[in-house]
Amino acid sequence: MNASSPAPDLTAFAIQEIGALLFVLVFLFLYRQSRVVYFGLWSIAWVLRFLAALFGYGLLQTSKAVWLAPYATFEFAFAIVLISAARAGFASDVKDWRTVLRLIAILPIFVALVYVIGQKAGIEAYHASHAIVLGFVYLYNFVTLRKHQGIGSRFFRFSLLVLAILFVEHAAILAYLYRHGTEPEWAQYLHYESYSDFVLHCVLAFSAMAMWSEIQIDRLRELGGELDFLRRERAQTIDLDYLTGLLNQAALARRVEGAGGIAGVVAVCDMDNFKEINDRYGHLVGDEILRNVGHLLQNSIRHADEAFRWGGDEFVILFHDQKEDVAVRRMAEIELRLRDFRVRGFGVLPITFSWGTAEIGDRSLRDALDEADRRMYTLKRKRAGGSPSERPPAR
């Protein structure tokens, strides 16, 4: 470029246009991947900037004000879209279009004003005022994105702030050169301005990609946390009996089949008159009794112990690291509390149940459970006046 000529630099123009297309593609990619309006509006803005640069090239080449109106139109449209992006933020749609409509409404007035400025004060005055407008737009975007964190977001906001400062600096330098220099000096400065703008906008575009990546990573972490919670919840509920809230038969089977030894006492208990209650009061009352018995068992043991519904009205309790005499006292207390059992609408309805305990010791849980089951049925038959020599078939 000849420093004594105000003719536009073709290299600077090519960089501007190639950069604008690059930024269109980057922000369009981000929008297609995230469906975030902010990125979509930035992509539209760079399409407008690409068109504005075409008219800007003609303006610098001919220095005729006729190119100023379309150039100013697209440049101001670029500013409107970026303001809209700032107001939309990272939502999925633009909630408030009123600001955009107001800005579009004053577009003809702005273009007419710019045309008059170009005719009276020259193209240099327009470039200075345009730089101030862009500085405000970038600063506005910087302020509205303050709530977003992360390295990518910080680089993106930093790029916006630097661009805002740079455009204000452009305005001051252009005004100075216009007042104290010759025309080729400010024209030459515009060419160098194109290179610095391109570099900063590249940083901005790639910072936007980093910011989007961080948003995706944060979302994946949130989804991972939700999946972990659902897995834990599923692992808990899959082992629970829906009626009593105790561990179910499948959970007990896994304890029995487990390779590790269990130290403590196992207790088996069975309600004595549950069939009669079902026949007399109905299954809904029977379910309420089972539900309340389950709550009673759960509240009568330690957190380290485990209570299972083995099936029907039969329950199993594992007293971990406990002696048999202590477990016997616990079972007697539970039986005593059931004598004052109340059913809604029926008052006191004493519940009795038979139980048996067995210390696990060095044997398997299956053997201890079988012994406790035999003791429970022995007690049940004694109370019923039957023979204790036989027990019902094993499950």
C-alpha positions in Angstrom: 0.0 0.0 0.0 1.3 3.5 -0.9 1.1 5.7 2.2 0.5 8.7 0.1 -2.7 7.3 -1.4 -6.1 6.9 0.3 -6.9 3.9 -1.9 -8.2 0.8 0.1 -5.7 -2.0 0.8 -7.0 -5.1 -1.0 -5.2 -7.4 1.5 -6.9 -5.7 4.4 -10.3 -5.9 2.6 -9.7 -9.6 1.9 -8.8 -10.2 5.6 -12.0 -8.4 6.6 -14.2 -10.5 4.4 -12.6 -13.8 5.0 -12.7 -13.1 8.8 -16.4 -12.2 8.6 -17.2 -15.5 6.8 -15.1 -17.4 9.3 -17.0 -15.8 12.2 -20.3 -16.5 10.5 -19.4 -20.2 10.3 -18.1 -20.4 13.8 -21.1 -18.8 15.4 -23.5 -20.8 13.1 -21.8 -24.0 14.2 -22.2 -23.0 17.9 -25.9 -22.2 17.3 -26.6 -25.5 15.5 -24.9 -27.4 18.3 -26.5 -25.5 21.2 -29.6 -23.8 19.8 -28.6 -20.8 21.9 -30.0 -17.6 20.4 -27.0 -15.6 21.5 -24.7 -17.5 19.1 -27.3 -17.5 16.3 -27.6 -13.7 16.5 -23.9 -13.3 16.4 -23.8 -15.4 13.2 -26.5 -13.1 11.6 -24.5 -10.1 12.7 -21.4 -11.2 10.9 -23.4 -11.8 7.7 -24.4 -8.1 7.9 -20.8 -7.1 8.6 -19.7 -9.0 5.5 -22.2 -7.1 3.4 -21.2 -3.8 5.1 -17.6 -4.4 4.2 -18.5 -4.7 0.5 -20.0 -1.2 0.6 -17.1 0.0 2.8 -14.6 -1.0 0.2 -16.5 1.0 -2.4 -16.6 3.9 0.0 -12.8 3.9 0.5 -12.2 3.3 -3.2 -14.3 6.2 -4.5 -14.7 8.4 -1.4 -18.3 9.0 -2.6 -21.0 9.6 -0.1 -23.4 7.5 -2.1 -21.7 4.4 -0.7 -22.1 5.7 2.8 -25.9 5.0 3.2 -25.9 1.2 2.5 -22.6 0.9 4.4 -24.1 2.6 7.4 -27.3 0.6 7.1 -25.6 -2.7 7.4 -23.1 -1.5 10.0 -26.0 -0.2 12.2 -27.9 -3.5 11.6 -24.8 -5.3 12.8 -25.0 -3.2 16.0 -28.7 -3.8 16.4 -28.3 -7.6 16.2 -25.5 -7.6 18.7 -27.6 -5.6 21.2 -30.4 -8.1 20.6 -27.9 -10.9 21.4 -26.9 -9.2 24.6 -30.6 -8.9 25.7 -31.4 -12.5 24.7 -28.4 -13.9 26.6 -28.2 -17.7 26.6 -31.9 -18.3 26.4 -33.5 -20.5 23.8 -35.5 -17.5 22.4 -35.6 -13.7 22.4 -38.1 -12.8 25.1 -38.1 -9.1 24.6 -38.3 -7.9 21.0 -39.3 -4.3 21.9 -35.8 -3.0 22.1 -35.0 -4.5 18.7 -38.1 -3.0 17.1 -37.4 0.4 18.5 -33.8 0.3 17.1 -35.1 -0.9 13.7 -37.6 2.0 13.8 -34.9 4.6 14.1 -32.7 3.0 11.4 -33.9 5.3 8.6 -33.3 8.4 10.8 -29.8 7.1 11.7 -29.0 6.5 8.0 -30.2 10.0 7.0 -28.2 11.5 9.8 -25.0 9.6 8.8 -25.5 10.7 5.2 -25.7 14.3 6.3 -22.6 13.9 8.4 -20.8 12.3 5.5 -21.7 15.2 3.3 -20.8 17.9 5.7 -18.0 16.6 7.8 -16.6 13.9 5.5 -16.1 10.1 5.8 -13.6 10.5 8.6 -16.3 11.8 11.0 -18.5 8.8 10.2 -15.8 6.4 11.0 -15.2 8.1 14.3 -18.9 8.0 15.3 -19.2 4.4 14.1 -16.3 3.3 16.2 -17.9 4.9 19.3 -21.2 3.0 18.6 -19.4 -0.4 18.2 -17.4 0.3 21.4 -20.7 0.8 23.3 -22.2 -2.4 21.7 -19.2 -4.6 22.8 -19.2 -3.0 26.2 -23.0 -3.8 26.6 -22.3 -7.4 25.7 -19.5 -7.5 28.2 -21.7 -6.3 31.0 -24.7 -8.6 30.2 -22.5 -11.7 30.3 -21.1 -11.2 33.8 -23.1 -14.0 35.4 -21.3 -16.7 33.3 -18.2 -18.2 34.8 -15.3 -20.4 33.4 -12.1 -19.7 31.6 -13.8 -19.7 28.1 -16.4 -17.2 29.3 -13.8 -15.0 30.9 -11.7 -14.9 27.7 -14.9 -14.1 25.7 -15.8 -11.3 28.1 -12.2 -10.1 28.1 -12.2 -10.0 24.3 -15.4 -8.0 24.3 -13.9 -5.5 26.8 -10.7 -5.1 24.8 -12.7 -4.6 21.6 -14.8 -2.0 23.3 -11.7 -0.1 24.5 -10.1 -0.5 21.0 -13.0 1.0 19.2 -13.1 4.0 21.5 -9.4 4.4 20.9 -10.1 4.2 17.1 -12.6 7.0 17.5 -10.1 9.2 19.4 -7.3 8.5 16.9 -9.4 9.1 13.9 -10.7 12.3 15.3 -7.1 13.4 16.1 -5.8 12.4 12.6 -8.7 14.2 10.9 -8.1 17.4 12.8 -4.3 17.4 12.7 -3.2 15.3 9.8 -3.7 14.8 6.1 -6.2 12.4 4.5 -3.7 9.6 3.6 -2.8 9.4 7.3 -6.2 8.5 8.6 -6.8 6.2 5.6 -3.6 4.4 6.3 -4.6 4.0 9.9 -7.9 2.3 8.8 -5.9 -0.3 7.0 -3.9 -1.2 10.1 -7.1 -1.1 12.1 -8.5 -4.0 10.0 -5.6 -6.2 11.0 -6.0 -5.6 14.8 -9.7 -6.0 14.6 -9.3 -9.3 12.8 -6.9 -10.7 15.5 -9.2 -9.6 18.3 -12.3 -11.0 16.7 -10.5 -14.3 16.1 -9.8 -14.5 19.8 -13.4 -13.6 20.5 -14.7 -16.4 18.1 -12.5 -19.1 19.6 -13.3 -17.9 23.1 -16.9 -18.4 22.2 -16.1 -22.0 21.2 -14.3 -22.5 24.5 -17.2 -21.0 26.4 -19.7 -23.4 24.6 -17.4 -26.3 25.4 -17.5 -25.4 29.0 -21.3 -25.0 29.0 -21.5 -28.5 27.5 -19.1 -29.9 30.0 -21.0 -28.4 32.9 -24.2 -29.8 31.4 -22.6 -33.2 31.2 -21.5 -33.0 34.8 -25.1 -32.0 35.8 -26.5 -35.0 33.8 -23.8 -37.3 35.4 -24.8 -36.1 38.8 -28.5 -36.7 38.0 -27.7 -40.1 36.7 -25.7 -41.0 39.8 -28.6 -39.8 42.0 -31.0 -41.9 40.0 -28.7 -44.9 40.2 -28.4 -44.5 44.0 -32.1 -44.0 44.3 -32.8 -47.0 42.1 -30.3 -49.1 44.0 -32.1 -48.2 47.2 -35.7 -48.7 45.9 -35.0 -51.9 44.1 -34.2 -53.5 47.4 -37.2 -52.0 49.2 -40.6 -53.6 49.8 -43.1 -51.1 48.5 -45.6 -51.8 51.3 -43.5 -51.9 54.5 -40.5 -49.8 53.4 -38.2 -52.6 54.7 -35.7 -54.5 52.6 -37.3 -57.1 50.4 -36.8 -60.8 49.9 -34.4 -60.3 47.0 -32.1 -58.2 49.2 -32.2 -60.9 51.9 -31.3 -63.5 49.3 -28.3 -61.5 48.3 -27.2 -61.4 51.9 -27.7 -65.1 52.3 -25.7 -65.9 49.1 -23.0 -63.4 49.9 -19.5 -64.7 50.3 -18.6 -62.5 53.3 -19.4 -63.7 56.8 -21.8 -61.8 59.0 -21.3 -61.5 62.7 -24.3 -61.1 64.9 -27.8 -62.5 65.4 -30.6 -63.3 63.0 -34.2 -63.2 64.1 -37.3 -64.5 62.2 -40.8 -63.4 63.2 -44.2 -64.2 61.9 -47.6 -62.7 62.9 -49.8 -65.3 64.6 -53.3 -64.2 63.6 -52.8 -62.3 60.4 -55.1 -64.5 58.3 -57.9 -64.0 60.7 -57.4 -60.3 60.6 -57.5 -60.3 56.8 -60.7 -62.4 56.7 -62.4 -60.2 59.4 -61.4 -56.7 58.5 -60.3 -57.0 54.8 -57.0 -56.7 52.9 -56.8 -53.0 53.2 -56.7 -53.2 56.9 -54.2 -56.0 56.6 -52.0 -53.9 54.4 -52.2 -51.0 56.9 -51.1 -53.4 59.7 -48.2 -54.7 57.6 -47.1 -51.2 56.8 -47.2 -50.1 60.5 -45.4 -53.3 61.6 -42.7 -52.5 59.1 -42.3 -49.0 60.5 -42.3 -50.4 64.0 -39.5 -52.9 63.2 -37.4 -50.2 61.4 -37.8 -47.8 64.4 -36.9 -50.5 66.9 -33.5 -51.5 65.5 -30.2 -49.6 65.2 -29.0 -48.0 62.0 -26.4 -50.8 61.7 -29.1 -53.5 61.8 -31.3 -54.6 58.9 -35.0 -55.5 58.7 -36.4 -57.5 55.8 -39.9 -58.6 54.7 -39.4 -62.2 53.9 -42.8 -62.7 52.4 -46.4 -62.3 53.5 -46.5 -61.5 57.2 -43.0 -62.9 57.9 -40.0 -60.7 58.7 -36.3 -61.2 59.2 -34.0 -59.0 61.3 -30.2 -59.0 61.2 -28.7 -57.7 64.4 -25.1 -57.0 63.3 -22.3 -57.5 65.9 -24.8 -58.2 68.6 -25.2 -60.9 71.2 -28.2 -63.2 71.2 -29.4 -62.2 74.7 -29.6 -58.6 73.5 -31.5 -59.5 70.4 -33.9 -61.6 72.4 -34.7 -58.6 74.6 -35.2 -56.4 71.5 -37.7 -58.9 70.1 -39.6 -59.1 73.4 -39.9 -55.3 73.4 -41.2 -55.3 69.9 -43.8 -58.0 70.8 -44.8 -56.0 73.8 -45.4 -52.8 71.7 -47.5 -54.7 69.3 -50.0 -55.6 72.0 -51.1 -52.0 72.1 -51.4 -51.8 68.3 -54.1 -49.5 67.0 -55.9 -49.5 63.6 -57.7 -46.5 62.3 -61.4 -46.8 62.7 -61.1 -50.0 64.8 -59.2 -48.8 67.9 -56.8 -51.2 69.7 -56.2 -54.4 67.8 -53.6 -56.5 69.6 -51.1 -58.2 67.3 -49.1 -61.2 68.4 -46.3 -62.7 66.6 -43.9 -65.6 67.1 -40.2 -65.2 66.7 -37.0 -67.1 66.9 -33.4 -66.1 67.1 -30.1 -67.7 66.2 -26.5 -66.5 66.7 -24.6 -66.7 63.4 -21.1 -67.3 64.8 -18.8 -69.1 62.5 -21.5 -70.7 60.3 -23.2 -69.3 57.2 -26.2 -66.9 57.4 -28.3 -69.6 55.7 -27.7 -72.1 58.5 -28.4 -69.4 61.2 -31.6 -68.3 59.3 -32.8 -71.9 59.1 -32.3 -72.4 62.9 -34.1 -69.1 63.7 -37.0 -70.1 61.4 -37.3 -73.5 63.1 -37.4 -71.8 66.6 -40.0 -69.4 65.4 -42.3 -72.2 64.1 -41.7 -74.2 67.4 -43.0 -71.2 69.4 -45.9 -70.7 67.0 -47.0 -74.3 67.4 -46.7 -74.1 71.2 -49.0 -71.1 71.2 -51.4 -72.7 68.9 -51.4 -76.0 71.0 -50.0 -78.0 68.1 -47.0 -80.4 67.9 -43.6 -78.8 67.7 -42.0 -81.8 66.1 -42.6 -80.8 62.6 -42.3 -77.5 60.8 -43.9 -76.4 57.5 -41.9 -77.2 54.4 -38.9 -75.0 53.8 -39.4 -72.2 51.3 
